[in-house]
C-alpha cells in the first residue's frame, strides 16, 4: 500500500480556513447581518486576527512573499478596483450627470474638510510634522467602497435607508478613493520640492495626468465595452457567463493598463463602471443574477481575513508613538469629527441629502478600510 501523505503547509491550510469561514458565516448570514447587525468584513477581520500569527498561528501571510508590503498593496489594489467597478455599474442611468451637484459637494469641499480634520487629529495625537499629518489624513479621508457595500446592501439597508441616499453614498465611496490622490500627493510633493515646484508638479502630474487622464481612459473603455457587449449579444457571439463577468474582467484590464501608464487605476475603474451602464442597459441585464454581489462578498471577506492576519500588533508601542491609548483616542476623534459635523452643517447644499435624519446617517457613515 502507498504511504498516506498529509500536507500541512500554508498552501493547503489557508484555502480551508477561508472556505470554512465563508461557509459557516454564510449559513447564518441572515442572523449576523439582519439581527446582530454584524457585517462579514468585521467578522472576517476578527477571524483573521484569531487564525493569524499572533493568536493561533494557523495563517501567516508574512511568509507568502519576500515583500509582504507589495503583496498587501496589490491585493488591496485589485480588491478596490473590482469594488469601485461594481459601485459604478450599480448606479442608475446617467447618475453622475444627474447628481453632479451633490457629488461635487461631497467630493470637493466636504472631502477637503474631512482631510484637514483627519490631519489635525493625527498631528495632535501622534505629534507628527504637518506634512506627515496631511499625508496620513489623505489616506483616511475617503470612504471605503468595500465597507460601504457591507452597510448599504441587504434587507436592513433596503428597508430603512432611502434609495437616493444609498445611491449617493455608493457613488461617493466609488469616486472619492481615486480622488484622494490629490490630497496625498499635495503633501508628498511638498516634502520633496520647493513650494512653487511642488504645486506645479501637483497640478500637471496629479490633476491632469493621473485624475483627468484616468477619467478619460475609464469613460472611453466603458463606452467601448458597452457598445461591444451589446453588439456581441445581439449577434449571438457571447454566452451568459462571459457577459456577466465582463465588468470584472474590464476592471482587471484597466488596473493593468493604468499601472503601466502610472495613472489612477481606482478612479479609472469607477469611471468605466459608470460609462458601461450609462444607458442602464448593462445594469438591468445583470441586476437579478447576483453574480456581482457574490464576487463582492468573496473578495471582501478574503481580503479582511488577510488584513486581520497581517495586523502589526508589535508596532503598537510607545517607542514609535503608536501606543494603544493614542490609537484609541485618534479613532474616536476621527469618527466623531472627520465627517459628521460638516455633513450636518452643509446637508442643505446637498440635494440628495434632504433631511437632518439623512444628514445624520450620511455623516456617521464614513467607513475607513481597504482604500486607506
Secondary structure as the mmCIF struct_conf table of DSSP 4:
data_model
#
loop_
_struct_conf.conf_type_id
_struct_conf.id
_struct_conf.beg_label_comp_id
_struct_conf.beg_label_asym_id
_struct_conf.beg_label_seq_id
_struct_conf.end_label_comp_id
_struct_conf.end_label_asym_id
_struct_conf.end_label_seq_id
HELX_LH_PP_P HELX_LH_PP_P1 UNK A 2 UNK A 4
BEND BEND1 UNK A 9 UNK A 9
HELX_RH_AL_P HELX_RH_AL_P1 UNK A 10 UNK A 27
TURN_TY1_P TURN_TY1_P1 UNK A 28 UNK A 28
HELX_RH_AL_P HELX_RH_AL_P2 UNK A 29 UNK A 30
HELX_RH_PI_P HELX_RH_PI_P1 UNK A 31 UNK A 35
BEND BEND2 UNK A 36 UNK A 36
HELX_RH_AL_P HELX_RH_AL_P3 UNK A 40 UNK A 51
BEND BEND3 UNK A 52 UNK A 52
TURN_TY1_P TURN_TY1_P2 UNK A 53 UNK A 56
BEND BEND4 UNK A 58 UNK A 58
HELX_RH_3T_P HELX_RH_3T_P1 UNK A 61 UNK A 63
TURN_TY1_P TURN_TY1_P3 UNK A 64 UNK A 64
BEND BEND5 UNK A 66 UNK A 66
HELX_RH_AL_P HELX_RH_AL_P4 UNK A 68 UNK A 90
BEND BEND6 UNK A 91 UNK A 91
TURN_TY1_P TURN_TY1_P4 UNK A 93 UNK A 94
HELX_RH_AL_P HELX_RH_AL_P5 UNK A 95 UNK A 98
TURN_TY1_P TURN_TY1_P5 UNK A 99 UNK A 99
HELX_RH_AL_P HELX_RH_AL_P6 UNK A 100 UNK A 104
HELX_RH_PI_P HELX_RH_PI_P2 UNK A 105 UNK A 110
HELX_RH_AL_P HELX_RH_AL_P7 UNK A 111 UNK A 126
HELX_RH_AL_P HELX_RH_AL_P8 UNK A 130 UNK A 141
BEND BEND7 UNK A 142 UNK A 142
HELX_LH_PP_P HELX_LH_PP_P2 UNK A 143 UNK A 144
HELX_RH_AL_P HELX_RH_AL_P9 UNK A 145 UNK A 152
BEND BEND8 UNK A 153 UNK A 154
HELX_RH_AL_P HELX_RH_AL_P10 UNK A 155 UNK A 160
BEND BEND9 UNK A 161 UNK A 161
HELX_RH_AL_P HELX_RH_AL_P11 UNK A 163 UNK A 176
TURN_TY1_P TURN_TY1_P6 UNK A 177 UNK A 177
HELX_RH_3T_P HELX_RH_3T_P2 UNK A 178 UNK A 180
HELX_RH_AL_P HELX_RH_AL_P12 UNK A 181 UNK A 192
BEND BEND10 UNK A 193 UNK A 193
HELX_RH_AL_P HELX_RH_AL_P13 UNK A 195 UNK A 201
HELX_RH_PI_P HELX_RH_PI_P3 UNK A 202 UNK A 212
HELX_RH_AL_P HELX_RH_AL_P14 UNK A 213 UNK A 235
TURN_TY1_P TURN_TY1_P7 UNK A 236 UNK A 236
BEND BEND11 UNK A 238 UNK A 238
HELX_RH_AL_P HELX_RH_AL_P15 UNK A 240 UNK A 244
TURN_TY1_P TURN_TY1_P8 UNK A 245 UNK A 245
HELX_RH_AL_P HELX_RH_AL_P16 UNK A 246 UNK A 261
TURN_TY1_P TURN_TY1_P9 UNK A 262 UNK A 262
BEND BEND12 UNK A 263 UNK A 263
HELX_RH_AL_P HELX_RH_AL_P17 UNK A 265 UNK A 276
TURN_TY1_P TURN_TY1_P10 UNK A 277 UNK A 279
BEND BEND13 UNK A 280 UNK A 280
HELX_RH_AL_P HELX_RH_AL_P18 UNK A 281 UNK A 286
TURN_TY1_P TURN_TY1_P11 UNK A 287 UNK A 289
HELX_RH_AL_P HELX_RH_AL_P19 UNK A 291 UNK A 309
TURN_TY1_P TURN_TY1_P12 UNK A 310 UNK A 310
HELX_RH_3T_P HELX_RH_3T_P3 UNK A 313 UNK A 315
BEND BEND14 UNK A 317 UNK A 317
HELX_RH_3T_P HELX_RH_3T_P4 UNK A 318 UNK A 320
TURN_TY1_P TURN_TY1_P13 UNK A 321 UNK A 321
HELX_RH_AL_P HELX_RH_AL_P20 UNK A 324 UNK A 337
BEND BEND15 UNK A 338 UNK A 339
HELX_RH_AL_P HELX_RH_AL_P21 UNK A 340 UNK A 346
HELX_RH_3T_P HELX_RH_3T_P5 UNK A 347 UNK A 349
TURN_TY1_P TURN_TY1_P14 UNK A 351 UNK A 352
BEND BEND16 UNK A 355 UNK A 355
HELX_RH_AL_P HELX_RH_AL_P22 UNK A 356 UNK A 364
BEND BEND17 UNK A 370 UNK A 370
#
